[in-house]
Amino acid sequence: METLSELQTKTRKVGLLSASKRSFFAANQPAAGAGHENVNGAVVKQLIEEVLVRTLTDVTYDQTVCRDLSLRISEEVKSQVKQLGFDRYKIVCITHIGSKMSQGIKIGSLCCWDANNDNFTECSFANRSLFAVTLVFGVYQE
């Protein structure tokens, strides 16, 4: 597994997000006057992807097992995102796991939002029998 600084360096080289965006998942620049550090969203997305792949690659869909896995994945992702140092952010992580049977899914969320500081990222995963979508929201706390 790569270290946080290696991931940040890799994502900066790829240039996945604009450095001018100043929010939870923006480039590594503090927001003007806010006194908090921000991390590139690609780092958070890669973190989510690693957890999903490690946890779900060989899993066959079972309603009871997947209910527990969705909670475990959300807790692990949330814990790892908190370790990135978002001291002033409320981290919310939601994981949906469903059976793969040629159907679609629409996921919606609604909340009060500060477009300058709050943001989210998501990552999806699928194997032969299931799909998973994990969303991570960062809500700035004053």
Solvent accessible surface area in square Angstrom, and as a share of the most:
residue,aa,sasa,rsa
1,M,171,0.77
2,E,60,0.27
3,T,79,0.46
4,L,65,0.32
5,S,71,0.46
6,E,89,0.40
7,L,10,0.05
8,Q,31,0.14
9,T,53,0.31
10,K,91,0.39
11,T,5,0.03
12,R,130,0.47
13,K,165,0.70
14,V,91,0.52
15,G,52,0.50
16,L,102,0.51
17,L,71,0.36
18,S,67,0.43
19,A,55,0.43
20,S,94,0.61
21,K,94,0.40
22,R,101,0.37
23,S,1,0.01
24,F,0,0.00
25,F,4,0.02
26,A,1,0.00
27,A,13,0.10
28,N,40,0.20
29,Q,68,0.30
30,P,75,0.47
31,A,10,0.08
32,A,95,0.73
33,G,88,0.85
34,A,30,0.23
35,G,74,0.72
36,H,14,0.06
37,E,99,0.44
38,N,1,0.00
39,V,6,0.04
40,N,5,0.03
41,G,6,0.06
42,A,13,0.10
43,V,1,0.00
44,V,0,0.00
45,K,85,0.36
46,Q,43,0.19
47,L,12,0.06
48,I,0,0.00
49,E,83,0.37
50,E,42,0.19
51,V,1,0.00
52,L,1,0.00
53,V,69,0.40
54,R,130,0.47
55,T,18,0.11
56,L,0,0.00
57,T,63,0.37
58,D,128,0.66
59,V,33,0.19
60,T,96,0.56
61,Y,70,0.27
62,D,66,0.34
63,Q,141,0.62
64,T,75,0.44
65,V,73,0.42
66,C,4,0.02
67,R,146,0.53
68,D,73,0.38
69,L,16,0.08
70,S,18,0.12
71,L,116,0.58
72,R,138,0.50
73,I,1,0.01
74,S,15,0.10
75,E,110,0.49
76,E,49,0.22
77,V,0,0.00
78,K,57,0.24
79,S,53,0.34
80,Q,36,0.16
81,V,0,0.00
82,K,109,0.46
83,Q,141,0.63
84,L,27,0.13
85,G,36,0.35
86,F,11,0.05
87,D,133,0.69
88,R,97,0.36
89,Y,15,0.06
90,K,113,0.48
91,I,4,0.02
92,V,52,0.30
93,C,18,0.11
94,I,66,0.34
95,T,13,0.08
96,H,63,0.28
97,I,29,0.15
98,G,12,0.11
99,S,26,0.17
100,K,99,0.42
101,M,142,0.63
102,S,125,0.81
103,Q,95,0.42
104,G,72,0.69
105,I,89,0.45
106,K,200,0.85
107,I,65,0.33
108,G,74,0.71
109,S,78,0.50
110,L,176,0.88
111,C,73,0.44
112,C,126,0.75
113,W,102,0.36
114,D,55,0.29
115,A,83,0.64
116,N,113,0.58
117,N,21,0.11
118,D,7,0.04
119,N,21,0.11
120,F,95,0.40
121,T,18,0.11
122,E,65,0.29
123,C,7,0.04
124,S,72,0.47
125,F,32,0.13
126,A,58,0.45
127,N,22,0.11
128,R,204,0.74
129,S,30,0.20
130,L,0,0.00
131,F,35,0.15
132,A,0,0.00
133,V,24,0.14
134,T,0,0.00
135,L,20,0.10
136,V,0,0.00
137,F,20,0.08
138,G,0,0.00
139,V,36,0.20
140,Y,27,0.10
141,Q,83,0.37
142,E,174,0.78
